[in-house]
């Protein structure tokens, strides 16, 4: 019984660590990508036009946010599917 509890705690810690790493990755990307895209596109793409560079930075920030939402939804969908499969196997065992 204690082996099961230990395994459950270890899997919970791994899941929370993975969620934290994903959050840190997207937070760093959200901090770095828009700023770098602003300055790089202002200098090299838009030839000093800061309005277009700002629009590019806004688009980059939105891409990062959308990517985070999509990854989170896919993870939720996978967890929901695993929970449903676990319920099915438990009901089959009880029969």
C-alpha positions as CSV (number, residue, x, y, z in Angstrom):
1,X,0.0,0.0,0.0
2,X,2.8,2.4,0.9
3,X,4.4,1.7,-2.5
4,X,1.3,2.9,-4.2
5,X,1.2,6.1,-2.2
6,X,4.9,6.7,-2.9
7,X,4.3,6.1,-6.6
8,X,1.3,8.4,-6.7
9,X,3.2,11.2,-4.9
10,X,6.1,10.8,-7.3
11,X,3.8,11.1,-10.4
12,X,2.1,14.2,-8.9
13,X,5.5,15.8,-8.3
14,X,6.6,15.0,-11.9
15,X,3.4,16.4,-13.3
16,X,3.7,19.6,-11.3
17,X,7.3,19.9,-12.3
18,X,6.4,19.5,-15.9
19,X,3.7,22.1,-15.6
20,X,6.1,24.5,-14.0
21,X,8.7,24.0,-16.7
22,X,6.1,24.6,-19.4
23,X,4.9,27.7,-17.7
24,X,8.5,29.0,-17.3
25,X,9.2,28.3,-20.9
26,X,6.2,30.2,-22.2
27,X,6.8,33.0,-19.7
28,X,10.4,33.4,-21.0
29,X,9.2,33.2,-24.6
30,X,6.5,35.8,-23.9
31,X,9.2,38.1,-22.4
32,X,11.9,37.7,-25.1
33,X,10.1,37.1,-28.4
34,X,8.0,40.3,-28.7
35,X,10.9,42.6,-27.6
36,X,13.4,40.9,-29.9
37,X,11.0,40.9,-32.8
38,X,10.3,44.6,-32.3
39,X,13.9,45.6,-32.4
40,X,14.9,43.2,-35.1
41,X,12.1,44.0,-37.5
42,X,12.4,47.8,-36.8
43,X,16.0,47.7,-37.9
44,X,16.1,45.0,-40.6
45,X,12.6,44.6,-42.0
46,X,10.7,47.8,-41.7
47,X,13.6,50.2,-42.0
48,X,13.0,52.3,-38.9
49,X,9.1,52.3,-39.0
50,X,8.3,51.7,-35.3
51,X,4.5,51.3,-36.0
52,X,5.0,48.2,-38.1
53,X,7.6,46.9,-35.7
54,X,5.1,47.3,-32.8
55,X,2.4,45.4,-34.8
56,X,5.0,42.7,-35.4
57,X,5.7,42.5,-31.7
58,X,2.0,42.3,-30.8
59,X,1.5,39.5,-33.3
60,X,4.5,37.6,-31.8
61,X,3.0,38.0,-28.3
62,X,-0.3,36.7,-29.5
63,X,1.3,33.7,-31.2
64,X,3.0,32.8,-27.9
65,X,-0.3,33.1,-26.0
66,X,-2.2,31.0,-28.6
67,X,0.5,28.4,-28.5
68,X,0.2,28.2,-24.7
69,X,-3.5,27.8,-24.9
70,X,-3.3,25.1,-27.5
71,X,-0.7,23.1,-25.6
72,X,-2.7,23.4,-22.4
73,X,-5.9,22.2,-24.1
74,X,-4.1,19.3,-25.7
75,X,-2.7,18.3,-22.3
76,X,-6.1,18.6,-20.7
77,X,-7.6,16.4,-23.4
78,X,-5.0,13.8,-22.9
79,X,-5.5,13.8,-19.1
80,X,-9.3,13.5,-19.6
81,X,-8.8,10.6,-22.0
82,X,-6.5,8.8,-19.5
83,X,-9.0,9.3,-16.7
84,X,-11.8,7.9,-18.8
85,X,-9.7,4.9,-19.6
86,X,-8.9,4.4,-16.0
87,X,-12.5,4.5,-15.0
88,X,-13.4,2.0,-17.7
89,X,-10.7,-0.5,-16.5
90,X,-11.8,-0.1,-12.9
91,X,-15.5,-0.8,-13.7
92,X,-14.4,-3.8,-15.7
93,X,-12.4,-5.1,-12.7
94,X,-15.4,-4.7,-10.4
95,X,-17.6,-6.8,-12.6
